[in-house]
Amino acid sequence: MKVATSIVLGNHAAPELAGEAVRQAMQKAGISVANSVLLLLTSEFASNPQPAIKAAAKAANSLQVIGCSATGIFTEEDWVLDAPAAAAMVFCEEVSLQAPGVNHEQQPLLTLSAPNAINSTWLNNGSQRYGGVSGDAIGQGPFSVWKNAKGEVSGYVEAFFTGVKMASKASHGLHLLTPPQQIKQVNQYDVLALDHFEALSSLQKAWKSYSKSDDPVPLHLMMATYADDAASIINGQYQLTTVISHDDDNGSITLAQPLKAGQYLSWGLRDKDTAAADFTLTTHQVAEALGAPPDFGLLFSCLGRGPYFYGGVERDLKVLKQAFPDMPLLGFYGNGEIATIQGSNHLLPSSAVLSLFAAKVG
């Protein structure tokens, strides 16, 4: 399988960066024409990406160019944040990216979306999905996503890979501070009572027990994991949402997503050591599910999880490079991650979605 990547940095958002990224990737793959190109650009390109997209298409001798802009991008070779850059993954021969209309085998859909384009209508339309939420730093670039070598006005693009089998999984990397507790009382976004405790009291007790101190709860590191039953949380098949604020008067916790009475909730802490360990486990699980050495991989990671979270080191990429030293990899740091959990597609915060691909045999 001929797949290769390249990433090129510059001093400003010049279209030539995209063309050079594609040319270098094609040289690695030993091809002169690409069936398709997955092109990622940093947010410096977001206001006018079309010249860079055109340069990539010309270098590839193909109009099958799909991709997005993002605050940070990476390959197996390097990661870039806060600097203009272009990264490309090129495909030839038996593997290519195709529109979902010819997805007769119901392959999961690679999905790239701007923040303002996310809605439940297309997110859960019957297809399994994996991908990320892109855009510039504030998610408002006029051409946040593109396909067929031009900007997509709908704000999202989707495609599937031919000639491959794949496996995909989300890594949350949370240290769970409490066992699952049933939500007893809720008012839209405000959780008031869990089991026999006020929600705020439950969170405070969990934090005190973990930290062994009377320090205030670091809300910016807290997440709420939730599911319809306790077993799903215990098995890691949960959804999660951000903790926004608390109310000392009524003991409630305000979340970014509305939950329902009867669901189960555990408080989770964003911890870098737990995140790295969980991503290592996820990598092994995805590889085992794939059942063959991967030929290439895609990773969609939260901006709040990458080098900023790991103290300037990209520990997730190190895990992948150690597990698969020669595997082409492409991905970006986004505003949210898309994954299928228990048969439904979800938009996740502070997660990493890893997908591995191998050539089909026979």
Beta strands, then each sheet from edge to edge (+ up, - down):
strand 1: 2-9
strand 2: 36-42
strand 3: 65-70
strand 4: 72-75
strand 5: 79-81
strand 6: 85-92
strand 7: 96-98
strand 8: 109-113
strand 9: 129-133
strand 10: 145-147
strand 11: 150-151
strand 12: 156-162
strand 13: 164-171
strand 14: 174-176
strand 15: 181-187
strand 16: 190-194
strand 17: 197-198
strand 18: 222-227
strand 19: 239-247
strand 20: 252-255
strand 21: 264-270
strand 22: 296-302
strand 23: 329-334
strand 24: 337-341
strand 25: 344-348
strand 26: 352-359
sheet 1: 1+ 6- 2+ 3+ 10- 11+
sheet 2: 5+ 4- 23+ 22+ 26- 13+
sheet 3: 7+ 12- 8+ 9+ 24- 25+
sheet 4: 14+ 21- 15+ 16- 17+
sheet 5: 14+ 21- 18+ 19- 20+
end
